[in-house]
Amino acid sequence: MRDVNLTRHVVDQCDVLGVSQFVTSPTRVNNILDLVLGRDLLGVSACPRPSMSSSDHDEVIISFRVACPAPVRATPSTALNYRRGDFDGLRQALGIVPWHLFDGLDIDEAVSLFYTFVEGAIRDHIPLVVLKKLYPPWSDAVTRRALRLKRAAFERLKRHHRDLEIRTDFMSGKL
């Protein structure tokens, strides 16, 4: 009686969660022993086939489609190169801004217009450089830290190995 209640409870929970059973054919004699539960899976098929071994239990072959998003493409990072900037031209461009346009504007519009003028002048007189990538796009903080630790361990090994060579040379009198 307890097994029936437990089975009923599992079936009820599957209904509550919206989970479906995909194995619909018996896998051992007249019983379905294998559970393949899922929710909102399109194109899922689970079909038993006779076992390739000496088992009396059928194998269950499951196939499904997975939507894979397009790989993330890293866009090159850019920065303003102030070392090669034309500051005389920048001063001249900001000097010819028609400041009277700001009269009568509320503060938000005036700030927006001011930034438009300044950003345009900067774009015209300060060149952009593409930053060199030090790490691939899939690299995150954890992998970069692991690489730093690996390099540090390798440097310690080289120093320790060199120290051992010097000590052994000193002991043998080859110095």
Chimera marker file (.cmm) of the C-alpha trace (Angstrom):
<marker_set name="trace">
<marker id="1" x="0.000" y="0.000" z="0.000" r="1" g="1" b="0" radius="0.5"/>
<marker id="2" x="2.895" y="2.339" z="0.809" r="1" g="1" b="0" radius="0.5"/>
<marker id="3" x="4.384" y="1.881" z="-2.702" r="1" g="1" b="0" radius="0.5"/>
<marker id="4" x="1.079" y="2.817" z="-4.298" r="1" g="1" b="0" radius="0.5"/>
<marker id="5" x="0.910" y="6.025" z="-2.217" r="1" g="1" b="0" radius="0.5"/>
<marker id="6" x="4.513" y="6.902" z="-3.085" r="1" g="1" b="0" radius="0.5"/>
<marker id="7" x="3.868" y="6.264" z="-6.782" r="1" g="1" b="0" radius="0.5"/>
<marker id="8" x="0.719" y="8.374" z="-6.658" r="1" g="1" b="0" radius="0.5"/>
<marker id="9" x="2.682" y="11.174" z="-4.922" r="1" g="1" b="0" radius="0.5"/>
<marker id="10" x="5.414" y="11.121" z="-7.622" r="1" g="1" b="0" radius="0.5"/>
<marker id="11" x="2.815" y="11.201" z="-10.394" r="1" g="1" b="0" radius="0.5"/>
<marker id="12" x="0.990" y="14.089" z="-8.696" r="1" g="1" b="0" radius="0.5"/>
<marker id="13" x="4.216" y="16.077" z="-8.296" r="1" g="1" b="0" radius="0.5"/>
<marker id="14" x="5.037" y="15.529" z="-11.963" r="1" g="1" b="0" radius="0.5"/>
<marker id="15" x="1.609" y="16.904" z="-12.864" r="1" g="1" b="0" radius="0.5"/>
<marker id="16" x="2.097" y="19.919" z="-10.591" r="1" g="1" b="0" radius="0.5"/>
<marker id="17" x="5.499" y="20.688" z="-12.142" r="1" g="1" b="0" radius="0.5"/>
<marker id="18" x="4.253" y="20.117" z="-15.683" r="1" g="1" b="0" radius="0.5"/>
<marker id="19" x="6.720" y="17.294" z="-16.238" r="1" g="1" b="0" radius="0.5"/>
<marker id="20" x="5.966" y="14.550" z="-18.736" r="1" g="1" b="0" radius="0.5"/>
<marker id="21" x="7.229" y="10.994" z="-19.056" r="1" g="1" b="0" radius="0.5"/>
<marker id="22" x="8.733" y="10.333" z="-22.478" r="1" g="1" b="0" radius="0.5"/>
<marker id="23" x="9.184" y="6.560" z="-22.250" r="1" g="1" b="0" radius="0.5"/>
<marker id="24" x="5.803" y="5.162" z="-23.205" r="1" g="1" b="0" radius="0.5"/>
<marker id="25" x="6.692" y="1.582" z="-24.175" r="1" g="1" b="0" radius="0.5"/>
<marker id="26" x="7.607" y="-1.202" z="-21.734" r="1" g="1" b="0" radius="0.5"/>
<marker id="27" x="11.327" y="-1.673" z="-21.147" r="1" g="1" b="0" radius="0.5"/>
<marker id="28" x="11.150" y="-4.946" z="-19.213" r="1" g="1" b="0" radius="0.5"/>
<marker id="29" x="8.411" y="-7.450" z="-19.953" r="1" g="1" b="0" radius="0.5"/>
<marker id="30" x="5.219" y="-5.336" z="-19.547" r="1" g="1" b="0" radius="0.5"/>
<marker id="31" x="6.671" y="-2.689" z="-17.227" r="1" g="1" b="0" radius="0.5"/>
<marker id="32" x="8.176" y="0.723" z="-17.829" r="1" g="1" b="0" radius="0.5"/>
<marker id="33" x="11.248" y="0.759" z="-15.596" r="1" g="1" b="0" radius="0.5"/>
<marker id="34" x="12.967" y="3.837" z="-16.998" r="1" g="1" b="0" radius="0.5"/>
<marker id="35" x="11.868" y="7.381" z="-16.372" r="1" g="1" b="0" radius="0.5"/>
<marker id="36" x="12.741" y="10.120" z="-18.804" r="1" g="1" b="0" radius="0.5"/>
<marker id="37" x="11.048" y="13.184" z="-17.380" r="1" g="1" b="0" radius="0.5"/>
<marker id="38" x="11.021" y="16.571" z="-19.017" r="1" g="1" b="0" radius="0.5"/>
<marker id="39" x="9.119" y="19.758" z="-19.524" r="1" g="1" b="0" radius="0.5"/>
<marker id="40" x="8.559" y="21.755" z="-22.696" r="1" g="1" b="0" radius="0.5"/>
<marker id="41" x="10.988" y="19.686" z="-24.700" r="1" g="1" b="0" radius="0.5"/>
<marker id="42" x="10.174" y="19.763" z="-28.370" r="1" g="1" b="0" radius="0.5"/>
<marker id="43" x="11.311" y="16.950" z="-30.577" r="1" g="1" b="0" radius="0.5"/>
<marker id="44" x="12.110" y="14.554" z="-27.733" r="1" g="1" b="0" radius="0.5"/>
<marker id="45" x="11.814" y="10.886" z="-28.446" r="1" g="1" b="0" radius="0.5"/>
<marker id="46" x="12.589" y="8.010" z="-26.134" r="1" g="1" b="0" radius="0.5"/>
<marker id="47" x="12.265" y="4.590" z="-27.657" r="1" g="1" b="0" radius="0.5"/>
<marker id="48" x="13.231" y="1.265" z="-26.123" r="1" g="1" b="0" radius="0.5"/>
<marker id="49" x="15.166" y="-1.206" z="-28.214" r="1" g="1" b="0" radius="0.5"/>
<marker id="50" x="16.285" y="-4.741" z="-27.397" r="1" g="1" b="0" radius="0.5"/>
<marker id="51" x="19.390" y="-4.853" z="-25.286" r="1" g="1" b="0" radius="0.5"/>
<marker id="52" x="22.725" y="-5.507" z="-26.970" r="1" g="1" b="0" radius="0.5"/>
<marker id="53" x="23.909" y="-7.409" z="-23.878" r="1" g="1" b="0" radius="0.5"/>
<marker id="54" x="22.479" y="-10.422" z="-22.122" r="1" g="1" b="0" radius="0.5"/>
<marker id="55" x="20.154" y="-8.258" z="-20.004" r="1" g="1" b="0" radius="0.5"/>
<marker id="56" x="16.389" y="-8.801" z="-19.990" r="1" g="1" b="0" radius="0.5"/>
<marker id="57" x="15.970" y="-5.035" z="-19.792" r="1" g="1" b="0" radius="0.5"/>
<marker id="58" x="15.579" y="-3.033" z="-23.023" r="1" g="1" b="0" radius="0.5"/>
<marker id="59" x="17.843" y="-0.068" z="-23.690" r="1" g="1" b="0" radius="0.5"/>
<marker id="60" x="16.256" y="3.356" z="-23.975" r="1" g="1" b="0" radius="0.5"/>
<marker id="61" x="17.481" y="5.624" z="-26.750" r="1" g="1" b="0" radius="0.5"/>
<marker id="62" x="16.733" y="9.304" z="-26.139" r="1" g="1" b="0" radius="0.5"/>
<marker id="63" x="17.150" y="12.013" z="-28.716" r="1" g="1" b="0" radius="0.5"/>
<marker id="64" x="16.329" y="15.685" z="-28.427" r="1" g="1" b="0" radius="0.5"/>
<marker id="65" x="17.177" y="18.998" z="-30.001" r="1" g="1" b="0" radius="0.5"/>
<marker id="66" x="18.882" y="21.776" z="-28.136" r="1" g="1" b="0" radius="0.5"/>
<marker id="67" x="18.793" y="25.340" z="-29.305" r="1" g="1" b="0" radius="0.5"/>
<marker id="68" x="22.333" y="26.712" z="-29.259" r="1" g="1" b="0" radius="0.5"/>
<marker id="69" x="22.742" y="30.452" z="-29.277" r="1" g="1" b="0" radius="0.5"/>
<marker id="70" x="25.230" y="31.944" z="-31.685" r="1" g="1" b="0" radius="0.5"/>
<marker id="71" x="28.707" y="32.193" z="-30.196" r="1" g="1" b="0" radius="0.5"/>
<marker id="72" x="29.479" y="35.489" z="-28.580" r="1" g="1" b="0" radius="0.5"/>
<marker id="73" x="31.751" y="37.550" z="-30.773" r="1" g="1" b="0" radius="0.5"/>
<marker id="74" x="34.161" y="39.802" z="-28.993" r="1" g="1" b="0" radius="0.5"/>
<marker id="75" x="34.152" y="43.311" z="-30.327" r="1" g="1" b="0" radius="0.5"/>
<marker id="76" x="37.486" y="45.062" z="-30.148" r="1" g="1" b="0" radius="0.5"/>
<marker id="77" x="37.782" y="47.538" z="-27.317" r="1" g="1" b="0" radius="0.5"/>
<marker id="78" x="38.805" y="51.059" z="-28.197" r="1" g="1" b="0" radius="0.5"/>
<marker id="79" x="40.189" y="53.947" z="-26.201" r="1" g="1" b="0" radius="0.5"/>
<marker id="80" x="41.028" y="57.566" z="-26.857" r="1" g="1" b="0" radius="0.5"/>
<marker id="81" x="44.724" y="58.117" z="-27.597" r="1" g="1" b="0" radius="0.5"/>
<marker id="82" x="45.377" y="61.426" z="-25.844" r="1" g="1" b="0" radius="0.5"/>
<marker id="83" x="49.107" y="61.267" z="-26.633" r="1" g="1" b="0" radius="0.5"/>
<marker id="84" x="48.375" y="61.834" z="-30.314" r="1" g="1" b="0" radius="0.5"/>
<marker id="85" x="45.504" y="64.223" z="-29.767" r="1" g="1" b="0" radius="0.5"/>
<marker id="86" x="45.285" y="67.563" z="-31.539" r="1" g="1" b="0" radius="0.5"/>
<marker id="87" x="44.611" y="69.782" z="-28.536" r="1" g="1" b="0" radius="0.5"/>
<marker id="88" x="44.995" y="73.030" z="-30.468" r="1" g="1" b="0" radius="0.5"/>
<marker id="89" x="42.283" y="71.892" z="-32.865" r="1" g="1" b="0" radius="0.5"/>
<marker id="90" x="40.151" y="70.747" z="-29.910" r="1" g="1" b="0" radius="0.5"/>
<marker id="91" x="40.468" y="74.193" z="-28.292" r="1" g="1" b="0" radius="0.5"/>
<marker id="92" x="39.536" y="75.894" z="-31.574" r="1" g="1" b="0" radius="0.5"/>
<marker id="93" x="36.527" y="73.598" z="-32.067" r="1" g="1" b="0" radius="0.5"/>
<marker id="94" x="35.264" y="74.312" z="-28.550" r="1" g="1" b="0" radius="0.5"/>
<marker id="95" x="35.987" y="78.020" z="-29.039" r="1" g="1" b="0" radius="0.5"/>
<marker id="96" x="33.585" y="78.307" z="-31.981" r="1" g="1" b="0" radius="0.5"/>
<marker id="97" x="30.671" y="76.605" z="-30.183" r="1" g="1" b="0" radius="0.5"/>
<marker id="98" x="27.619" y="78.899" z="-30.425" r="1" g="1" b="0" radius="0.5"/>
<marker id="99" x="27.041" y="79.219" z="-26.696" r="1" g="1" b="0" radius="0.5"/>
<marker id="100" x="23.954" y="81.375" z="-27.211" r="1" g="1" b="0" radius="0.5"/>
<marker id="101" x="22.112" y="78.170" z="-28.198" r="1" g="1" b="0" radius="0.5"/>
<marker id="102" x="22.063" y="77.268" z="-24.502" r="1" g="1" b="0" radius="0.5"/>
<marker id="103" x="20.003" y="80.331" z="-23.588" r="1" g="1" b="0" radius="0.5"/>
<marker id="104" x="16.453" y="79.462" z="-22.634" r="1" g="1" b="0" radius="0.5"/>
<marker id="105" x="17.032" y="75.670" z="-22.413" r="1" g="1" b="0" radius="0.5"/>
<marker id="106" x="16.195" y="73.770" z="-19.283" r="1" g="1" b="0" radius="0.5"/>
<marker id="107" x="19.162" y="72.212" z="-17.509" r="1" g="1" b="0" radius="0.5"/>
<marker id="108" x="18.726" y="68.679" z="-18.919" r="1" g="1" b="0" radius="0.5"/>
<marker id="109" x="18.552" y="69.870" z="-22.524" r="1" g="1" b="0" radius="0.5"/>
<marker id="110" x="21.522" y="72.212" z="-21.998" r="1" g="1" b="0" radius="0.5"/>
<marker id="111" x="23.684" y="69.438" z="-20.537" r="1" g="1" b="0" radius="0.5"/>
<marker id="112" x="22.715" y="67.080" z="-23.351" r="1" g="1" b="0" radius="0.5"/>
<marker id="113" x="23.571" y="69.697" z="-25.986" r="1" g="1" b="0" radius="0.5"/>
<marker id="114" x="26.853" y="70.540" z="-24.219" r="1" g="1" b="0" radius="0.5"/>
<marker id="115" x="27.910" y="66.870" z="-24.201" r="1" g="1" b="0" radius="0.5"/>
<marker id="116" x="26.968" y="66.579" z="-27.881" r="1" g="1" b="0" radius="0.5"/>
<marker id="117" x="29.314" y="69.453" z="-28.758" r="1" g="1" b="0" radius="0.5"/>
<marker id="118" x="32.160" y="68.216" z="-26.547" r="1" g="1" b="0" radius="0.5"/>
<marker id="119" x="31.915" y="64.583" z="-27.699" r="1" g="1" b="0" radius="0.5"/>
<marker id="120" x="31.849" y="65.679" z="-31.356" r="1" g="1" b="0" radius="0.5"/>
<marker id="121" x="34.944" y="67.833" z="-30.868" r="1" g="1" b="0" radius="0.5"/>
<marker id="122" x="36.741" y="64.979" z="-29.101" r="1" g="1" b="0" radius="0.5"/>
<marker id="123" x="35.819" y="62.541" z="-31.898" r="1" g="1" b="0" radius="0.5"/>
<marker id="124" x="37.224" y="64.974" z="-34.455" r="1" g="1" b="0" radius="0.5"/>
<marker id="125" x="40.529" y="65.734" z="-32.694" r="1" g="1" b="0" radius="0.5"/>
<marker id="126" x="41.472" y="62.771" z="-30.471" r="1" g="1" b="0" radius="0.5"/>
<marker id="127" x="42.171" y="59.509" z="-32.337" r="1" g="1" b="0" radius="0.5"/>
<marker id="128" x="40.819" y="56.138" z="-31.242" r="1" g="1" b="0" radius="0.5"/>
<marker id="129" x="43.105" y="53.139" z="-30.829" r="1" g="1" b="0" radius="0.5"/>
<marker id="130" x="42.083" y="49.494" z="-30.766" r="1" g="1" b="0" radius="0.5"/>
<marker id="131" x="43.246" y="47.896" z="-27.542" r="1" g="1" b="0" radius="0.5"/>
<marker id="132" x="45.254" y="44.719" z="-27.774" r="1" g="1" b="0" radius="0.5"/>
<marker id="133" x="43.510" y="41.730" z="-26.261" r="1" g="1" b="0" radius="0.5"/>
<marker id="134" x="45.515" y="40.011" z="-23.582" r="1" g="1" b="0" radius="0.5"/>
<marker id="135" x="43.081" y="37.153" z="-23.146" r="1" g="1" b="0" radius="0.5"/>
<marker id="136" x="40.593" y="35.344" z="-25.389" r="1" g="1" b="0" radius="0.5"/>
<marker id="137" x="36.916" y="36.304" z="-25.079" r="1" g="1" b="0" radius="0.5"/>
<marker id="138" x="35.993" y="33.127" z="-23.178" r="1" g="1" b="0" radius="0.5"/>
<marker id="139" x="38.535" y="33.904" z="-20.473" r="1" g="1" b="0" radius="0.5"/>
<marker id="140" x="37.078" y="35.084" z="-17.199" r="1" g="1" b="0" radius="0.5"/>
<marker id="141" x="38.546" y="36.142" z="-13.862" r="1" g="1" b="0" radius="0.5"/>
<marker id="142" x="38.880" y="32.543" z="-12.656" r="1" g="1" b="0" radius="0.5"/>
<marker id="143" x="40.879" y="31.391" z="-15.690" r="1" g="1" b="0" radius="0.5"/>
<marker id="144" x="43.083" y="34.500" z="-15.620" r="1" g="1" b="0" radius="0.5"/>
<marker id="145" x="43.856" y="33.907" z="-11.935" r="1" g="1" b="0" radius="0.5"/>
<marker id="146" x="44.666" y="30.258" z="-12.633" r="1" g="1" b="0" radius="0.5"/>
<marker id="147" x="47.055" y="31.337" z="-15.408" r="1" g="1" b="0" radius="0.5"/>
<marker id="148" x="48.769" y="33.812" z="-13.062" r="1" g="1" b="0" radius="0.5"/>
<marker id="149" x="49.184" y="31.099" z="-10.419" r="1" g="1" b="0" radius="0.5"/>
<marker id="150" x="50.582" y="28.694" z="-13.017" r="1" g="1" b="0" radius="0.5"/>
<marker id="151" x="53.127" y="31.245" z="-14.238" r="1" g="1" b="0" radius="0.5"/>
<marker id="152" x="54.155" y="32.091" z="-10.672" r="1" g="1" b="0" radius="0.5"/>
<marker id="153" x="54.635" y="28.406" z="-9.844" r="1" g="1" b="0" radius="0.5"/>
<marker id="154" x="56.739" y="27.940" z="-12.972" r="1" g="1" b="0" radius="0.5"/>
<marker id="155" x="58.933" y="30.929" z="-12.057" r="1" g="1" b="0" radius="0.5"/>
<marker id="156" x="59.403" y="29.545" z="-8.523" r="1" g="1" b="0" radius="0.5"/>
<marker id="157" x="60.383" y="26.185" z="-10.003" r="1" g="1" b="0" radius="0.5"/>
<marker id="158" x="62.943" y="27.812" z="-12.299" r="1" g="1" b="0" radius="0.5"/>
<marker id="159" x="64.441" y="29.830" z="-9.398" r="1" g="1" b="0" radius="0.5"/>
<marker id="160" x="64.496" y="26.789" z="-7.125" r="1" g="1" b="0" radius="0.5"/>
<marker id="161" x="66.084" y="24.651" z="-9.849" r="1" g="1" b="0" radius="0.5"/>
<marker id="162" x="68.751" y="27.311" z="-10.463" r="1" g="1" b="0" radius="0.5"/>
<marker id="163" x="69.458" y="27.505" z="-6.707" r="1" g="1" b="0" radius="0.5"/>
<marker id="164" x="69.882" y="23.739" z="-6.590" r="1" g="1" b="0" radius="0.5"/>
<marker id="165" x="72.344" y="23.849" z="-9.501" r="1" g="1" b="0" radius="0.5"/>
<marker id="166" x="74.415" y="26.577" z="-7.799" r="1" g="1" b="0" radius="0.5"/>
<marker id="167" x="74.487" y="24.657" z="-4.491" r="1" g="1" b="0" radius="0.5"/>
<marker id="168" x="75.507" y="21.396" z="-6.157" r="1" g="1" b="0" radius="0.5"/>
<marker id="169" x="78.224" y="23.207" z="-8.159" r="1" g="1" b="0" radius="0.5"/>
<marker id="170" x="79.507" y="24.821" z="-4.950" r="1" g="1" b="0" radius="0.5"/>
<marker id="171" x="79.528" y="21.494" z="-3.119" r="1" g="1" b="0" radius="0.5"/>
<marker id="172" x="81.463" y="19.813" z="-5.921" r="1" g="1" b="0" radius="0.5"/>
<marker id="173" x="83.991" y="22.669" z="-6.033" r="1" g="1" b="0" radius="0.5"/>
<marker id="174" x="83.192" y="23.651" z="-9.638" r="1" g="1" b="0" radius="0.5"/>
<marker id="175" x="82.676" y="27.305" z="-8.803" r="1" g="1" b="0" radius="0.5"/>
<link id1="1" id2="2" r="1" g="1" b="0" radius="0.2"/>
<link id1="2" id2="3" r="1" g="1" b="0" radius="0.2"/>
<link id1="3" id2="4" r="1" g="1" b="0" radius="0.2"/>
<link id1="4" id2="5" r="1" g="1" b="0" radius="0.2"/>
<link id1="5" id2="6" r="1" g="1" b="0" radius="0.2"/>
<link id1="6" id2="7" r="1" g="1" b="0" radius="0.2"/>
<link id1="7" id2="8" r="1" g="1" b="0" radius="0.2"/>
<link id1="8" id2="9" r="1" g="1" b="0" radius="0.2"/>
<link id1="9" id2="10" r="1" g="1" b="0" radius="0.2"/>
<link id1="10" id2="11" r="1" g="1" b="0" radius="0.2"/>
<link id1="11" id2="12" r="1" g="1" b="0" radius="0.2"/>
<link id1="12" id2="13" r="1" g="1" b="0" radius="0.2"/>
<link id1="13" id2="14" r="1" g="1" b="0" radius="0.2"/>
<link id1="14" id2="15" r="1" g="1" b="0" radius="0.2"/>
<link id1="15" id2="16" r="1" g="1" b="0" radius="0.2"/>
<link id1="16" id2="17" r="1" g="1" b="0" radius="0.2"/>
<link id1="17" id2="18" r="1" g="1" b="0" radius="0.2"/>
<link id1="18" id2="19" r="1" g="1" b="0" radius="0.2"/>
<link id1="19" id2="20" r="1" g="1" b="0" radius="0.2"/>
<link id1="20" id2="21" r="1" g="1" b="0" radius="0.2"/>
<link id1="21" id2="22" r="1" g="1" b="0" radius="0.2"/>
<link id1="22" id2="23" r="1" g="1" b="0" radius="0.2"/>
<link id1="23" id2="24" r="1" g="1" b="0" radius="0.2"/>
<link id1="24" id2="25" r="1" g="1" b="0" radius="0.2"/>
<link id1="25" id2="26" r="1" g="1" b="0" radius="0.2"/>
<link id1="26" id2="27" r="1" g="1" b="0" radius="0.2"/>
<link id1="27" id2="28" r="1" g="1" b="0" radius="0.2"/>
<link id1="28" id2="29" r="1" g="1" b="0" radius="0.2"/>
<link id1="29" id2="30" r="1" g="1" b="0" radius="0.2"/>
<link id1="30" id2="31" r="1" g="1" b="0" radius="0.2"/>
<link id1="31" id2="32" r="1" g="1" b="0" radius="0.2"/>
<link id1="32" id2="33" r="1" g="1" b="0" radius="0.2"/>
<link id1="33" id2="34" r="1" g="1" b="0" radius="0.2"/>
<link id1="34" id2="35" r="1" g="1" b="0" radius="0.2"/>
<link id1="35" id2="36" r="1" g="1" b="0" radius="0.2"/>
<link id1="36" id2="37" r="1" g="1" b="0" radius="0.2"/>
<link id1="37" id2="38" r="1" g="1" b="0" radius="0.2"/>
<link id1="38" id2="39" r="1" g="1" b="0" radius="0.2"/>
<link id1="39" id2="40" r="1" g="1" b="0" radius="0.2"/>
<link id1="40" id2="41" r="1" g="1" b="0" radius="0.2"/>
<link id1="41" id2="42" r="1" g="1" b="0" radius="0.2"/>
<link id1="42" id2="43" r="1" g="1" b="0" radius="0.2"/>
<link id1="43" id2="44" r="1" g="1" b="0" radius="0.2"/>
<link id1="44" id2="45" r="1" g="1" b="0" radius="0.2"/>
<link id1="45" id2="46" r="1" g="1" b="0" radius="0.2"/>
<link id1="46" id2="47" r="1" g="1" b="0" radius="0.2"/>
<link id1="47" id2="48" r="1" g="1" b="0" radius="0.2"/>
<link id1="48" id2="49" r="1" g="1" b="0" radius="0.2"/>
<link id1="49" id2="50" r="1" g="1" b="0" radius="0.2"/>
<link id1="50" id2="51" r="1" g="1" b="0" radius="0.2"/>
<link id1="51" id2="52" r="1" g="1" b="0" radius="0.2"/>
<link id1="52" id2="53" r="1" g="1" b="0" radius="0.2"/>
<link id1="53" id2="54" r="1" g="1" b="0" radius="0.2"/>
<link id1="54" id2="55" r="1" g="1" b="0" radius="0.2"/>
<link id1="55" id2="56" r="1" g="1" b="0" radius="0.2"/>
<link id1="56" id2="57" r="1" g="1" b="0" radius="0.2"/>
<link id1="57" id2="58" r="1" g="1" b="0" radius="0.2"/>
<link id1="58" id2="59" r="1" g="1" b="0" radius="0.2"/>
<link id1="59" id2="60" r="1" g="1" b="0" radius="0.2"/>
<link id1="60" id2="61" r="1" g="1" b="0" radius="0.2"/>
<link id1="61" id2="62" r="1" g="1" b="0" radius="0.2"/>
<link id1="62" id2="63" r="1" g="1" b="0" radius="0.2"/>
<link id1="63" id2="64" r="1" g="1" b="0" radius="0.2"/>
<link id1="64" id2="65" r="1" g="1" b="0" radius="0.2"/>
<link id1="65" id2="66" r="1" g="1" b="0" radius="0.2"/>
<link id1="66" id2="67" r="1" g="1" b="0" radius="0.2"/>
<link id1="67" id2="68" r="1" g="1" b="0" radius="0.2"/>
<link id1="68" id2="69" r="1" g="1" b="0" radius="0.2"/>
<link id1="69" id2="70" r="1" g="1" b="0" radius="0.2"/>
<link id1="70" id2="71" r="1" g="1" b="0" radius="0.2"/>
<link id1="71" id2="72" r="1" g="1" b="0" radius="0.2"/>
<link id1="72" id2="73" r="1" g="1" b="0" radius="0.2"/>
<link id1="73" id2="74" r="1" g="1" b="0" radius="0.2"/>
<link id1="74" id2="75" r="1" g="1" b="0" radius="0.2"/>
<link id1="75" id2="76" r="1" g="1" b="0" radius="0.2"/>
<link id1="76" id2="77" r="1" g="1" b="0" radius="0.2"/>
<link id1="77" id2="78" r="1" g="1" b="0" radius="0.2"/>
<link id1="78" id2="79" r="1" g="1" b="0" radius="0.2"/>
<link id1="79" id2="80" r="1" g="1" b="0" radius="0.2"/>
<link id1="80" id2="81" r="1" g="1" b="0" radius="0.2"/>
<link id1="81" id2="82" r="1" g="1" b="0" radius="0.2"/>
<link id1="82" id2="83" r="1" g="1" b="0" radius="0.2"/>
<link id1="83" id2="84" r="1" g="1" b="0" radius="0.2"/>
<link id1="84" id2="85" r="1" g="1" b="0" radius="0.2"/>
<link id1="85" id2="86" r="1" g="1" b="0" radius="0.2"/>
<link id1="86" id2="87" r="1" g="1" b="0" radius="0.2"/>
<link id1="87" id2="88" r="1" g="1" b="0" radius="0.2"/>
<link id1="88" id2="89" r="1" g="1" b="0" radius="0.2"/>
<link id1="89" id2="90" r="1" g="1" b="0" radius="0.2"/>
<link id1="90" id2="91" r="1" g="1" b="0" radius="0.2"/>
<link id1="91" id2="92" r="1" g="1" b="0" radius="0.2"/>
<link id1="92" id2="93" r="1" g="1" b="0" radius="0.2"/>
<link id1="93" id2="94" r="1" g="1" b="0" radius="0.2"/>
<link id1="94" id2="95" r="1" g="1" b="0" radius="0.2"/>
<link id1="95" id2="96" r="1" g="1" b="0" radius="0.2"/>
<link id1="96" id2="97" r="1" g="1" b="0" radius="0.2"/>
<link id1="97" id2="98" r="1" g="1" b="0" radius="0.2"/>
<link id1="98" id2="99" r="1" g="1" b="0" radius="0.2"/>
<link id1="99" id2="100" r="1" g="1" b="0" radius="0.2"/>
<link id1="100" id2="101" r="1" g="1" b="0" radius="0.2"/>
<link id1="101" id2="102" r="1" g="1" b="0" radius="0.2"/>
<link id1="102" id2="103" r="1" g="1" b="0" radius="0.2"/>
<link id1="103" id2="104" r="1" g="1" b="0" radius="0.2"/>
<link id1="104" id2="105" r="1" g="1" b="0" radius="0.2"/>
<link id1="105" id2="106" r="1" g="1" b="0" radius="0.2"/>
<link id1="106" id2="107" r="1" g="1" b="0" radius="0.2"/>
<link id1="107" id2="108" r="1" g="1" b="0" radius="0.2"/>
<link id1="108" id2="109" r="1" g="1" b="0" radius="0.2"/>
<link id1="109" id2="110" r="1" g="1" b="0" radius="0.2"/>
<link id1="110" id2="111" r="1" g="1" b="0" radius="0.2"/>
<link id1="111" id2="112" r="1" g="1" b="0" radius="0.2"/>
<link id1="112" id2="113" r="1" g="1" b="0" radius="0.2"/>
<link id1="113" id2="114" r="1" g="1" b="0" radius="0.2"/>
<link id1="114" id2="115" r="1" g="1" b="0" radius="0.2"/>
<link id1="115" id2="116" r="1" g="1" b="0" radius="0.2"/>
<link id1="116" id2="117" r="1" g="1" b="0" radius="0.2"/>
<link id1="117" id2="118" r="1" g="1" b="0" radius="0.2"/>
<link id1="118" id2="119" r="1" g="1" b="0" radius="0.2"/>
<link id1="119" id2="120" r="1" g="1" b="0" radius="0.2"/>
<link id1="120" id2="121" r="1" g="1" b="0" radius="0.2"/>
<link id1="121" id2="122" r="1" g="1" b="0" radius="0.2"/>
<link id1="122" id2="123" r="1" g="1" b="0" radius="0.2"/>
<link id1="123" id2="124" r="1" g="1" b="0" radius="0.2"/>
<link id1="124" id2="125" r="1" g="1" b="0" radius="0.2"/>
<link id1="125" id2="126" r="1" g="1" b="0" radius="0.2"/>
<link id1="126" id2="127" r="1" g="1" b="0" radius="0.2"/>
<link id1="127" id2="128" r="1" g="1" b="0" radius="0.2"/>
<link id1="128" id2="129" r="1" g="1" b="0" radius="0.2"/>
<link id1="129" id2="130" r="1" g="1" b="0" radius="0.2"/>
<link id1="130" id2="131" r="1" g="1" b="0" radius="0.2"/>
<link id1="131" id2="132" r="1" g="1" b="0" radius="0.2"/>
<link id1="132" id2="133" r="1" g="1" b="0" radius="0.2"/>
<link id1="133" id2="134" r="1" g="1" b="0" radius="0.2"/>
<link id1="134" id2="135" r="1" g="1" b="0" radius="0.2"/>
<link id1="135" id2="136" r="1" g="1" b="0" radius="0.2"/>
<link id1="136" id2="137" r="1" g="1" b="0" radius="0.2"/>
<link id1="137" id2="138" r="1" g="1" b="0" radius="0.2"/>
<link id1="138" id2="139" r="1" g="1" b="0" radius="0.2"/>
<link id1="139" id2="140" r="1" g="1" b="0" radius="0.2"/>
<link id1="140" id2="141" r="1" g="1" b="0" radius="0.2"/>
<link id1="141" id2="142" r="1" g="1" b="0" radius="0.2"/>
<link id1="142" id2="143" r="1" g="1" b="0" radius="0.2"/>
<link id1="143" id2="144" r="1" g="1" b="0" radius="0.2"/>
<link id1="144" id2="145" r="1" g="1" b="0" radius="0.2"/>
<link id1="145" id2="146" r="1" g="1" b="0" radius="0.2"/>
<link id1="146" id2="147" r="1" g="1" b="0" radius="0.2"/>
<link id1="147" id2="148" r="1" g="1" b="0" radius="0.2"/>
<link id1="148" id2="149" r="1" g="1" b="0" radius="0.2"/>
<link id1="149" id2="150" r="1" g="1" b="0" radius="0.2"/>
<link id1="150" id2="151" r="1" g="1" b="0" radius="0.2"/>
<link id1="151" id2="152" r="1" g="1" b="0" radius="0.2"/>
<link id1="152" id2="153" r="1" g="1" b="0" radius="0.2"/>
<link id1="153" id2="154" r="1" g="1" b="0" radius="0.2"/>
<link id1="154" id2="155" r="1" g="1" b="0" radius="0.2"/>
<link id1="155" id2="156" r="1" g="1" b="0" radius="0.2"/>
<link id1="156" id2="157" r="1" g="1" b="0" radius="0.2"/>
<link id1="157" id2="158" r="1" g="1" b="0" radius="0.2"/>
<link id1="158" id2="159" r="1" g="1" b="0" radius="0.2"/>
<link id1="159" id2="160" r="1" g="1" b="0" radius="0.2"/>
<link id1="160" id2="161" r="1" g="1" b="0" radius="0.2"/>
<link id1="161" id2="162" r="1" g="1" b="0" radius="0.2"/>
<link id1="162" id2="163" r="1" g="1" b="0" radius="0.2"/>
<link id1="163" id2="164" r="1" g="1" b="0" radius="0.2"/>
<link id1="164" id2="165" r="1" g="1" b="0" radius="0.2"/>
<link id1="165" id2="166" r="1" g="1" b="0" radius="0.2"/>
<link id1="166" id2="167" r="1" g="1" b="0" radius="0.2"/>
<link id1="167" id2="168" r="1" g="1" b="0" radius="0.2"/>
<link id1="168" id2="169" r="1" g="1" b="0" radius="0.2"/>
<link id1="169" id2="170" r="1" g="1" b="0" radius="0.2"/>
<link id1="170" id2="171" r="1" g="1" b="0" radius="0.2"/>
<link id1="171" id2="172" r="1" g="1" b="0" radius="0.2"/>
<link id1="172" id2="173" r="1" g="1" b="0" radius="0.2"/>
<link id1="173" id2="174" r="1" g="1" b="0" radius="0.2"/>
<link id1="174" id2="175" r="1" g="1" b="0" radius="0.2"/>
</marker_set>
